[in-house]
């Protein structure tokens, strides 16, 4: 995990929206969300990340999620997932893209009420389990005495997964990554 401090994280109360998403699994029931034109203002809060993990815990086993794992020889194997093994590759296909399909938006735009400027930029491996990723950020927040409204910029949640080309460009300085680090 590589973290970089940045602008001020806003205090945004999204508890109602995320709890409805966790209970219903429906983005329509979850929240109307918002449109955030600047990808660099689509940070996700610890509270929102905890709601994502609650959704994984609620649905993964019940819906018998399966996902691919790369083996040492380079081949892939499909396995039944548990909440502890779901990574961002799995989550993007099983939760983020389906939840955002109707609006074709980023996940943050689904659950936020307005722009969420990042306090920290996170660089990580998508193959890392979401549970471990969340524990790392919770430890970071504890070490720095941050609360659950602290916002972290994480590409999988900030970028529109239906149009990644709009956020990831040939010129890195013009990509969403470059804008958030500027």
N, C-alpha and C positions, 0 to 999 in steps of 0.2 A: 504494500500500500504506500503510495506517495501522496502526501497531502500538502497543499499550498494554501496559505491564508489569502484572503481577498476581501472584497467589499463587506458591507454589513448584511447579516442574515435577518430578514424581517420576521416578526412574530406573526404568523399566520395560523389561525385556528381552523383546521380542516377536520377536526375530530368527527363531526357529523357525517361528512362525505365519506371519509375512509371507513367509518364503522358501517355505513350502509353498503359500501362495496364489499367489505368483509362478510357481511351477513347475506347479501343477495347475489354477489358475483356479477351484478349487472352494472355496466357503466352508466346506463340511463338512470337507474335507481340511485346510483352512487352520488352523482353530482352533475350539474350542467357543465362544471369545469369552466375553463376560460381559454382564451387564445393569448399566447405569449409570443409575440413576433420574434423577439430576440432570444435565440437559443441559450445565450449566456445568462439569461435571467430565469432559466428553468432548473434551478437547483431543487433537490429533494430534501425534505427535513427528516430528522431521525424519527419523528412521529409517523410520517408517511412511509418510511422504510419499514417500520415495525408493522404497519398495517399491511404492507405487501407480504411480509413474512407470515402474518396471521392468515392471510388469504391462501398462501402456500400450505400452511398447516391444515387449514379447513378443507381444501380441495384436492391436494395431491393424492392421498391414499384413497379417499372416497371416489375420485374419478379415475383411479388407477393410471396416473400419469406415467408415461414411458419416455425415455430419452436416450440419445446416443452417447457413447463413451468411446474415446479413442484408445486403442490398445497399444502396447509397446511395439508391435510389428507394423503400426500405421493403419491397421484396419479398424473398423468401428463395430461396436456391439450395442444392441438395444437392450436396455434393462428397465425394470420397474423402478420408478423413482420413490424416494422417501423425502420428507421435508428437508432432511439433512443433506441430501445429495443433489437437490435442484440447484443448477447453476444458471448464469444469465443466458446462455444459449438456450437452455430449456425454457426458462421463464419468459424469454422474448416470444418464443413460439406458442407457449401454452397459456400465457396470461396477458402479457403486454400487448401483443398484436391483436388478439381477439377483443380485449377490453377497449382498445382504441380504434378498432376497425370502422365503426360507424362515423366517427369524426375525423379519422385519418390524422391523428394528432400524436404528440408525445404523451407519455404516461403522466408526466408532471402536469400537462395542460388538462388532463382528465380530473386530477384531484386537487389542484390549486385553485385559489380564488383570485389570484393575480400574480404578477411577477414575483419570483423568489430569487433574490440575488444570493450567490454563494458566498459563504465565509471561507470555504475550503474547496479545492479541486482534488478529485480522487482519480488516480490512475491505478488500474488493477487488471487482473486476468479474468476474462469472462468465464473461464472454466472453473474458477473458484466457487465453492458452494455459497449460495446467497446467505445461508445461516452463518457461515464463517465471516463473510464480508460484513454482515450486520454486527457481529460480535466485535470485529476490529474497530468499526466506527463507534460503537458504544464505549469501547475502552478508550479510544481517542477522546471522545466527549468527556468521559470521566476524568481522564488525565488532565484535560484543559478546563475542567469545570464548566462545560457547556450544557445547555438544556436541550430538550427535545425539539425545540423550534430551530435549532442550528441547521443551516442548509449547506448541503454538500453537492457539488456539481459532479454528476455521474452520467457518463454518456448514454448508457442504456435507457435511462429514464428521461434525460433531457432531449435527446435526438428523436425525431419522428422516425420510428422504425418502419413506416410505410414509404418513406422517401429519404433514406439516409443520404443519398446524393445531394440533397439540399443542405445538409449539415456537415458533410465530409467532402472537402473539395481538393482538387489537385494542388492548389497553393495552400499549404498548412496555415499560413497567416490569415487566410480568409475562411478557414473552417470554424466550426463551432468551438473546437478545442483552442484555436488561436484567439478567438474573441473572448473566451472566458478567462484566458491567461493574461490578456492584455491589460 
